Amino acid sequence: MADIVGVAGCGRMGAGMLANLQKAGFDARGFDIRPRPGAGQDIDAFRDGLTTLITVVRDAVETDAVLFDDQAIVTAAPDLHTIIICSTLSPNYVKALRSRVPSRIALIDAPMSGAKVRADAGSLTFMTGGDTSAVLPILQAMGTVIHNMGGYGAGMTAKVLNNLLAASNTAMTRLVLDWADAAGVAEDKLLALIHTASGQNWLASGFNDIEFARDGFAPDNTIGILVKDIDAAFDIAPDDRTDLPKAAQATLKTLAPRTRP
């Protein structure tokens, strides 16, 4: 039976992932509860013959809806044999999925990094947990770097830790740019300096290309997702050393839209 790959959640990241799967020759289809270019809203058509599911929805609530509740793909797609979890979620939630999904269905956690610009380009970085040998061609169609972090759940653990750093860098980069404005230092000159100095970070170096770099906080945008991702990291915090992450989270919540100079 030919493999049919489905991408559930075709927003900022999923749309580019779906397009690159199709470009690579996979029989790939998309589903979203919202109208999205290239994605359908007919769940019956999406589930028909589906063998590999990629979830790129926002959070655990939406993942539950896709897998067990509203879309019920786990029980209503009889040909399904593999689920690839690409959303950024609590590692504890992801590990608990193993007892909720029938053992005949392989579970792989493969969250990604790179934002929309790299999802569109097919150059994402994946952090995976579990046996990815059967799905490597699928991941390689969407990304250029794949780090296998260990057993199932290890990829998600690595991702929330990576995003904790990304959220902190985002919060502090935006803060120093605001301070630079107040002090009369040109944004473009400061960003050029940061790129070649000890403050270098992904957001600052890609500030003009990363689509959310100038966004203000909103619960449903990427800044809001970073706030959510910090909560996912708290879920595995080994002790009470959360003051700095909480400060970054609070800073992200205060961000206003930033216009180009």
MIKE-250266 format. One record per residue: x, y, z of N, C-alpha, C, CB in turn; residue in one letter. Coordinates in steps of 0.2 Angstrom, whole numbers. Each point is the difference from the previous one (the first is absolute). Glycine has a CB too. Layout:
<atoms>
ATOM     n_x     n_y     n_z    ca_x    ca_y    ca_z     c_x     c_y     c_z    cb_x    cb_y    cb_z   aa
ATOM       X       Y       Z       X       Y       Z       X       Y       Z       X       Y       Z    A
...
</atoms>
This chain:
<atoms>
ATOM     n_x     n_y     n_z    ca_x    ca_y    ca_z     c_x     c_y     c_z    cb_x    cb_y    cb_z   aa
ATOM       4      -6       0      -4       6       0       4       6       0      -9      -6       6    M
ATOM       8      11     -10       4       6      -1      -1       4       7      -1       0     -13    A
ATOM       6       4      15       0       4       6      -4       6      -2      11      -5       4    D
ATOM     -15       7       0      -4       6       0       2       4       6      -9      -4      -7    I
ATOM      12      10       6       2       4       6      -5       6       1      12      -3      -2    V
ATOM     -14       4       8      -4       6       1       3       4       5     -10      -7      -2    G
ATOM       9      14       1       2       5       4      -6       3       4      11       2      -7    V
ATOM     -12      -3      13      -5       3       4       2       7       3      -5     -11       2    A
ATOM       3      16      -4       2       7       2       4       3      -5       0      -4      12    G
ATOM      -3       8     -17       4       3      -5       0       8       0      -4     -10      -7    C
ATOM       6      12      13       1       7       1       7       2      -2      -8       0       9    G
ATOM      12       4      -5       6       3      -1       5      -5      -2      -2       9       7    R
ATOM       3     -15      -3       5      -5      -1      -3      -5      -5       5       2      11    M
ATOM     -11      -5     -10      -3      -5      -3      -1       1      -8      -5      -3      11    G
ATOM       4       9     -13      -1       1      -7       6      -1      -4      -9       8       3    A
ATOM      14      -6       0       7      -1      -4       2      -7       0       3      12       3    G
ATOM      -4     -15       3       2      -7       1      -4      -4      -5       2       1      12    M
ATOM      -9       0     -13      -4      -4      -5       2       2      -7      -9       0       8    L
ATOM      11       6     -10       2       2      -6       6      -4      -2      -5      11       1    A
ATOM      10     -12       4       6      -3      -2       0      -7       0       6       9       5    N
ATOM     -11     -12      -2      -1      -7      -1      -3      -2      -7      -2      -1      13    L
ATOM      -3       5     -15      -2       0      -7       5       1      -5     -11       3       4    Q
ATOM      15       2      -3       5       1      -5       5      -6       0      -1      12       3    K
ATOM       2     -15       2       5      -6       0      -3      -6      -3       5       5      10    A
ATOM     -12      -5     -11      -3      -6      -3      -4      -4       4       9       0      -8    G
ATOM     -10       2      14      -4      -4       5      -8       1      -2       9       1       9    F
ATOM     -12      -6      -8      -8       1       0      -2       3       6      -1     -10      -8    D
ATOM       1      16       9      -1       4       6      -6       4       0      12       0       2    A
ATOM     -16       1       3      -6       4       0       0       4       7      -6      -8      -7    R
ATOM       2      13       7       0       4       6      -7       1       3      10       6      -4    G
ATOM     -10      -5      10      -7       1       4       1       6       5      -3     -12      -2    F
ATOM      -2      16       2       0       5       5      -7       2       2      11       5      -4    D
ATOM     -13      -4      10      -7       2       1      -1       7      -2       0      -7      10    I
ATOM       5      11     -12      -1       7      -3       1      -1      -7       3       6      11    R
ATOM      -6      -1     -15       2       0      -7       7       2      -1     -12       3      -3    P
ATOM      16      -8       0       7       2      -2       2      -2      -7       3      -2      12    R
ATOM       1       5     -15       2      -1      -7       3      -7       0       2      12      -3    P
ATOM      -4     -17      -2       2      -6      -1      -2      -5       5      10       5      -4    G
ATOM     -14      -3       9      -3      -5       5      -7      -1       0       9       3       7    A
ATOM     -12      -9      -6      -7      -1       0      -3       0       7       2      -6     -10    G
ATOM      -8       7      10      -4       0       7      -5      -6       0       1      12       0    Q
ATOM       0     -17      -5      -4      -6       1       4      -6       3      -6       4     -11    D
ATOM       4      -5      17       4      -5       4       0      -7      -3      -1       7      10    I
ATOM      -5      -8     -12      -1      -7      -3       5      -1      -6     -12       0       4    D
ATOM      12       5      -8       5      -1      -6       7       0       2      -8       6      -7    A
ATOM      10      -2      12       6       0       3       2      -7       3      -1      12       2    F
ATOM      -3     -15       1       1      -7       4       0      -6      -5      -5       5      10    R
ATOM       2      -4     -16      -1      -5      -5       7      -3      -2     -11       5      -4    D
ATOM      13     -11       5       6      -3      -2       7       3       4      -6      -1     -11    G
ATOM       5       6      15       5       3       4       5      -5       3      -7      10       2    L
ATOM      13     -10      -3       5      -5       3       5       3       5      -1      -7     -10    T
ATOM       3      14       8       4       3       5      -2       7       1      10      -6      -5    T
ATOM     -11       8      12      -3       6       2       6       4       3     -12      -5       2    L
ATOM      12      12      -4       5       4       3      -5       6       3       9      -2      -9    I
ATOM      -8       3      15      -4       5       4       4       6       1      -7      -9       6    T
ATOM       4      15      -8       4       6       1      -5       5       3       8      -2     -10    V
ATOM     -12       0      14      -5       4       3       3       4       6      -9      -8      -3    V
ATOM       5      12       6       3       5       5       2      -3       7      -7       8      -5    R
ATOM       3     -12       8       1      -2       7      -3      -7       1       0      12       4    D
ATOM       0     -14       2      -2      -7       2      -8       0      -1       9      -1       9    A
ATOM     -12       6      -8      -8       0      -1      -1      -2      -7      -2       8       9    V
ATOM       5      -4     -14      -1      -1      -7       3      -7      -2       0      12      -2    E
ATOM       5     -14       5       3      -7      -1      -5      -5       2      11       4       1    T
ATOM     -14      -4       5      -5      -4       2      -6       0      -5       3       1      12    D
ATOM      -5       5     -14      -6       0      -5       2      -4      -6      -3      11       4    A
ATOM       9     -10      -7       2      -3      -6       0      -8       1       7      10      -4    V
ATOM      -4     -12       9       1      -7       1      -6      -4       2      12       3       3    L
ATOM     -15       0       2      -5      -4       4      -7       3       0       9      -4       7    F
ATOM     -10      10      -8      -6       3       2      -4       2      -7       4       4      11    D
ATOM      -3       3     -13      -4       3      -5       1      -4      -7       0      11       6    D
ATOM       7     -12      -7       2      -3      -7       1      -8       1       5      11      -4    Q
ATOM      -4     -13      10       1      -7       2       3      -4      -5     -10       1       6    A
ATOM      16       1      -8       4      -3      -5       2      -7       2       4      11      -5    I
ATOM      -2     -12      11       3      -6       3      -5      -6      -1       7       7       8    V
ATOM     -13      -5      -7      -6      -5       0      -3      -1      -7      -2       1      12    T
ATOM       2       5     -16      -4       0      -6       4       0      -6      -8       6       6    A
ATOM      15      -7      -6       4      -1      -6       3      -7       1       3      12      -1    A
ATOM      -6     -17      -2       2      -7       1       7      -2      -3     -12      -3       1    P
ATOM      14       7      -6       6      -2      -3       6       4       4      -6      -2     -11    D
ATOM       5       6      16       5       4       3       5      -5       3      -8      10       2    L
ATOM      15      -9      -3       5      -4       3       5       4       3      -2      -9      -8    H
ATOM       2      16       7       6       4       3      -3       7       2       9      -7      -7    T
ATOM      -8       9      13      -1       7       1       6       4       2     -11      -3       4    I
ATOM      12       9      -7       6       4       1      -2       6       3       6      -5     -10    I
ATOM      -4       6      17      -2       6       3       5       6      -1      -6      -8       9    I
ATOM       4      13     -12       4       5      -2      -1       7       4       1      -5     -11    C
ATOM      -7       5      14      -2       5       5       5       1       5     -12      -1      -3    S
ATOM      13       7       6       4       0       6      -5       0       6       9       7      -5    T
ATOM      -8     -13       9      -5      -2       6       4      -1       6      -8      -4      -8    L
ATOM       5       3      13       3      -3       6       3      -7      -1      -8       7       7    S
ATOM      14      -8      -5       3      -7      -1      -4      -5       4      11       5      -2    P
ATOM     -13      -3       8      -4      -5       4      -7      -2      -4       5       5      11    N
ATOM      -8       0     -14      -6      -1      -4       2      -5      -6      -5      11       3    Y
ATOM      10      -9      -6       2      -5      -6       2      -7       2       4      11      -5    V
ATOM      -1     -12      11       2      -6       2      -7      -4       2      12       4       4    K
ATOM     -16      -1      -1      -7      -3       2      -4      -2      -6       0       7      10    A
ATOM       1      -4     -16      -3      -2      -6       1      -8      -2       1      12      -4    L
ATOM       5     -14       6       1      -7      -1      -5      -5       2      12       3       0    R
ATOM     -15      -2       6      -5      -4       3      -7       1      -2       8       0      10    S
ATOM      -8       6     -14      -7       1      -3      -1      -2      -7       0      10       8    R
ATOM       6     -11     -11      -1      -2      -7       2      -7      -1       4      12      -3    V
ATOM      -8     -16      -1       1      -7      -1       7      -1      -2     -12      -2      -3    P
ATOM      15      -4       6       7      -2      -1       1      -1      -8       0      -5      12    S
ATOM      -5       3     -16       1      -1      -7       2       7      -4      -8     -10       1    R
ATOM       7      15       2       2       7      -3       7       2       3     -13       3      -1    I
ATOM      18      -2      -3       6       3       2      -1       7       2       7      -8      -7    A
ATOM      -3      10      13       0       7       2       7       3       0     -10      -2       7    L
ATOM      10       8     -11       7       3       0      -1       7       2       4      -8      -9    I
ATOM       0      11      13       0       7       1       5       3      -4      -5      -1      12    D
ATOM       3       6     -16       5       4      -4      -2       7      -1       1     -10      -6    A
ATOM      -1      14      12      -1       7       0       6       3      -4      -6       0      11    P
ATOM       5       6     -14       4       3      -4       2       8       2      -4      -8     -10    M
ATOM       9      10       7       2       7       1       2       3      -7       4      -3      12    S
ATOM      -5      10     -12       2       3      -6      -5       6      -2       5     -10      -4    G
ATOM     -11      10       7      -6       5      -2      -2      -1      -7       5       8       9    A
ATOM     -10      -4     -11      -3      -1      -6       5       1      -6     -11       5       5    K
ATOM      16      -1      -4       4       1      -6       4      -7      -2       2      12       4    V
ATOM      -1     -16       1       4      -6      -2      -5      -6      -1       9       4       7    R
ATOM     -15      -3      -4      -6      -5      -2      -1       1      -7      -5       0      11    A
ATOM       4       6     -14      -1       1      -7       6      -2      -4      -7      10       3    D
ATOM      13      -9      -1       6      -2      -4       1      -8       1       5      12       2    A
ATOM      -8     -15       2       2      -7       1       6      -2       3      -6      -2     -10    G
ATOM       8       7      15       7       0       3      -1       0       7       5       5      -9    S
ATOM     -10      -8      12      -1      -1       7       5      -4       4     -12       2      -2    L
ATOM      13      -1       8       4      -4       4      -5      -4       5      10       8       0    T
ATOM      -9     -15      -1      -5      -4       4       4      -3       6      -7      -3     -10    F
ATOM       4       2      16       2      -3       6      -4      -6       1       5      10       5    M
ATOM      -3     -16      -6      -4      -6       0       1      -5       6       0       1     -12    T
ATOM      -5      -4      14       0      -6       5      -3      -6      -3       0       9       9    G
ATOM       3     -15      -8      -3      -6      -2       4      -2      -7     -11       3       5    G
ATOM       8      -8      -8       3      -3      -6      -2       3      -6       1     -11       6    D
ATOM       3      15      -9      -2       4      -6       2      -3      -6       1      10       7    T
ATOM       2     -16      -7       2      -3      -7      -5       0      -5       8      -7       7    S
ATOM     -14       5      -5      -5       0      -5      -3       6      -3      -3     -10       5    A
ATOM       4      16      -1      -3       6      -2       6       5      -2     -10      -2       7    V
ATOM      16       0      -8       5       5      -1      -1       4      -7       8      -8       6    L
ATOM     -10       4     -11      -1       4      -7      -6       5       1       3     -10      -6    P
ATOM      -8       9      11      -5       5       1       3       6       3      -9      -9       1    I
ATOM      13       8       4       3       5       4       5       4      -4      -1      -6      10    L
ATOM       5       2     -15       5       4      -4      -3       4      -5       7     -10       2    Q
ATOM     -14       9      -4      -3       4      -5      -2       7       3      -4     -11      -5    A
ATOM       4      11      12      -2       6       3       6       4       4     -11      -5       1    M
ATOM      16       1       0       6       3       4       6      -2      -3      -7       0      10    G
ATOM      13       3      -8       6      -1      -2       5      -3       6      -1       9      -9    T
ATOM      -1      -8      15       3      -2       6      -4      -4       4       8      10       0    V
ATOM      -6     -16       2      -4      -5       4       4      -2       6      -7      -4     -10    I
ATOM       5       6      16       4      -3       6      -4      -5       3       6      11       2    H
ATOM      -4     -17      -2      -4      -5       4       3       0       8      -2      -7     -10    N
ATOM      -3       9      14       2       1       7       0      -6       5      -4      12      -2    M
ATOM       1     -17      -1       0      -6       4      -7      -4      -1       8       5       9    G
ATOM     -11      -8      -3      -6      -3       0      -6       5      -1       5      -9       7    G
ATOM     -11       6      -8      -6       4      -1      -1       5       6      -5     -10      -6    Y
ATOM       4      16       4      -1       5       5       7       5       1      -8      -8       6    G
ATOM      13       5      -8       7       4       1       0       6      -5       6     -11       3    A
ATOM      -9      10      -9       0       5      -5      -4       6       3       1      -8      -9    G
ATOM      -7       7      12      -4       5       3       4       4       6     -11      -6      -4    M
ATOM      14       2       8       4       2       5       5       5      -2      -2     -10       7    T
ATOM       6       8     -12       5       5      -3      -3       6      -3       7     -10      -3    A
ATOM     -13       9       0      -3       6      -4      -3       5       6      -3      -7     -10    K
ATOM       0       5      15      -2       5       5       6       4       3     -10      -7       2    V
ATOM      16       3      -1       6       3       3       2       5      -6       3     -10       8    L
ATOM      -2       8     -14       2       5      -5      -5       6       0       5     -10      -7    N
ATOM     -11       9       7      -5       6       0       0       4       6      -7      -7      -7    N
ATOM       9       4      12       1       4       6       6       5      -1      -4      -9       7    L
ATOM       9       7     -10       6       5      -2      -3       5      -6       9      -9       3    L
ATOM     -12       6      -8      -3       5      -5      -5       5       3       1      -9      -8    A
ATOM      -5       7      13      -4       5       3       3       5       4      -9      -9       0    A
ATOM      15       7       3       4       5       4       3       4      -5       2      -8       9    S
ATOM       1       6     -14       4       4      -5      -5       5      -3       8      -9      -2    N
ATOM     -14       7       0      -5       4      -3      -2       6       5      -5     -10      -7    T
ATOM       4       8      13      -2       5       5       5       5       1      -7      -8       6    A
ATOM      13       6      -5       6       4       1       2       4      -6       4      -7       9    M
ATOM      -4       4     -15       1       4      -6      -5       6      -1       5     -11      -5    T
ATOM     -11      10       6      -5       5      -1       1       5       5      -8      -8      -4    R
ATOM      10       6      10       1       5       6       6       5      -2      -5      -9       9    L
ATOM      11       6     -11       5       4      -1      -1       5      -6       8      -9       5    V
ATOM     -12       6     -10      -1       5      -6      -5       6       3       1     -10      -8    L
ATOM      -5       9      12      -4       5       3       5       5       4     -10      -8       1    D
ATOM      14       5       3       5       4       3       4       4      -4       0      -8       9    W
ATOM       2       5     -15       4       3      -5      -3       6      -3       6     -10      -2    A
ATOM     -13       9       1      -4       6      -3       0       6       5      -7      -8      -6    D
ATOM       6       6      12       0       6       5       7       3       1      -9      -6       6    A
ATOM      14       3      -8       7       3       1       2       3      -6       3      -9       8    A
ATOM      -7       8     -14       2       3      -6       5      -4      -4      -2      10       5    G
ATOM       3     -17      -4       4      -4      -4      -4      -3      -5       7      -3      10    V
ATOM      -5       3     -17      -4      -3      -5       0      -7       0       4       9      -7    A
ATOM     -11     -12       6      -1      -7       0       4      -4      -4     -11       3       3    E
ATOM      12      -1     -10       4      -4      -4       7      -1       2      -8       4      -9    D
ATOM      11       2      11       7       0       3       1      -5       6       1      12      -5    K
ATOM      -6     -12       9       0      -4       6       0      -7      -2      -5       9       7    L
ATOM       0     -11     -11      -1      -7      -2       6      -3      -4     -12       3      -1    L
ATOM      15       2      -3       7      -2      -4       5      -2       6      -3       7     -10    A
ATOM       3      -3      15       5      -1       5      -1      -6       4       1      12       1    L
ATOM      -7     -13       1      -2      -7       3       2      -6      -4     -10       6       6    I
ATOM       9      -5     -12       1      -6      -4       7      -2       0      -9       3      -7    H
ATOM      14       1       8       7      -1       0       3       0       7       1       5     -11    T
ATOM      -5      -4      16       3       0       7      -4      -5       5       2      12      -2    A
ATOM       0     -11       8      -2      -5       5      -7      -1       1      10       2       6    S
ATOM     -14       3      -8      -8       0       1      -3      -4      -6       1      11       7    G
ATOM       3     -14     -11      -3      -3      -6      -5      -5       2      10       2      -7    Q
ATOM     -16      -2       3      -5      -5       1      -5       0      -6       0       2      12    N
ATOM      -4      -7     -13      -3      -2      -6      -5       6      -2       1     -12       3    W
ATOM      -5      14       2      -5       5      -2       4       7      -2      -8      -5       9    L
ATOM      13       7      -6       4       6      -2       3      -1      -6       2       3      12    A
ATOM       1      -9     -14       3      -1      -6      -5       0      -6       9      -6       6    S
ATOM     -15       3      -4      -5       0      -6      -6       4       1       4     -11      -1    G
ATOM      -2      17       4      -6       5       2      -4       2      -6       7       4      10    F
ATOM      -4      -3     -16      -4       3      -5      -3      -6      -4       8       9      -1    N
ATOM      -7     -15       2      -2      -6      -3      -6      -4       4      11       0      -7    D
ATOM     -10       0      13      -4      -4       4      -7       4       1      10      -5       7    I
ATOM     -15       1      -9      -7       4      -1      -3       3       6      -2      -8      -9    E
ATOM       4       5      15      -3       3       6       4       5       4      -6     -11       1    F
ATOM      12      13      -4       5       4       4      -3       6       2       9      -5      -7    A
ATOM     -14       8       4      -2       7       2      -7      -1       3       7       5      -9    R
ATOM     -10     -11      10      -7      -1       2       0       2       8      -2      -9      -8    D
ATOM      -4      12      10      -1       1       7      -3      -7       2      -2      13      -1    G
ATOM       1     -13       8      -3      -6       3      -8      -1      -2       9       1       9    F
ATOM     -11      -7     -11      -7      -2      -1       0      -7       1      -2       9      -8    A
ATOM      -3     -11      12       0      -7       2       0      -5      -6      -7       3       9    P
ATOM       5      -1     -15       0      -5      -6       5       2      -5     -12      -1       2    D
ATOM      17       5       0       6       1      -5       6      -4       3      -5      11      -4    N
ATOM      11     -10       0       6      -4       2       3       3       7       2      -2     -12    T
ATOM      -3       8      13       2       2       7      -4      -3       5       4      11      -5    I
ATOM     -10     -12       4      -5      -3       5       2      -8       0      -9       8      -2    G
ATOM      11     -11      -3       2      -7       0       7      -1       4      -6      -1     -11    I
ATOM      10       6      10       6       0       4      -1       0       8       6       6      -9    L
ATOM     -11      -2      11      -2       0       7      -3      -7       2      -3      13      -1    V
ATOM      -1     -16      -4      -2      -6       2       5      -5       0     -10       3      -6    K
ATOM      15      -3       2       6      -4       0       4       0       6       1       1     -12    D
ATOM      -1       5      15       4       0       7      -4      -4       5       4      12      -3    I
ATOM     -11     -12       3      -4      -4       4       2      -7      -1      -9       8       0    D
ATOM      10     -10      -6       2      -7      -1       6      -2       3      -6       0     -11    A
ATOM      11       5      11       6      -1       3       0      -1       7       5       6      -9    A
ATOM     -10      -2      12      -1       0       8      -2      -7       2      -3      12       0    F
ATOM       0     -16      -5      -3      -6       2       6      -5       1     -10       2      -7    D
ATOM      16      -1       5       5      -5       1       6       4       5      -3      -6     -11    I
ATOM       1      12      14       6       3       4       1      -5       6      -4      12      -4    A
ATOM      11     -13       5       2      -5       5       0       3       7       7      -5      -8    P
ATOM      -8      12       8       0       3       7      -4       7      -1      11      -5       4    D
ATOM     -10       9       1      -4       7       0       4       5      -4      -6      -3      11    D
ATOM      11       2     -15       4       5      -3      -4       3      -6      11      -5       4    R
ATOM     -16       8      -3      -4       2      -6      -1       8       0      -6     -11       1    T
ATOM      10      15       3      -1       7       0       2       3      -6       3       0      12    D
ATOM       2      -2     -16       2       3      -6      -5      -2      -5      12       0       3    L
ATOM     -14      -6      -4      -5      -2      -5      -6       4       1       5     -11      -1    P
ATOM      -7      12       7      -6       4       1       0       7      -1      -2      -8       9    K
ATOM       8      11      -8       2       7      -2      -1       1      -8       8       1      10    A
ATOM      -5      -6     -14       0       0      -7      -7       0      -2      11      -6      -1    A
ATOM     -15       1       4      -7      -1      -2      -4       7       1       1     -12       3    Q
ATOM       0      15       3      -3       6       2       2       6      -5       0      -3      12    A
ATOM       6       3     -14       2       5      -5      -3      -1      -7      11       1       6    T
ATOM     -12      -7      -8      -3      -2      -7      -7       3       1       7     -10      -2    L
ATOM     -11       9       7      -7       2       1       0       8      -1      -2     -10       7    K
ATOM       7      13      -6       0       8       0       1       3      -7       3       0      12    T
ATOM      -1      -5     -17       3       3      -6      -6       3      -4       9      -9       0    L
ATOM      -7      15      -3      -5       3      -4       3      -1      -8      -4       9       9    A
ATOM       0      -8     -14       3      -1      -7       5       5      -1     -11      -3      -4    P
ATOM      16       1       1       6       5      -1       0       1      -8       7      -5      10    R
ATOM      -6      12     -12       0       2      -7       7       0      -2     -11       6       1    T
ATOM      12      -6      -7       6       0      -3       3       7       0      -2      -9      -8    R
ATOM       8      10      10       3       7       0       0       4      -6       7      -4       9    P
</atoms>
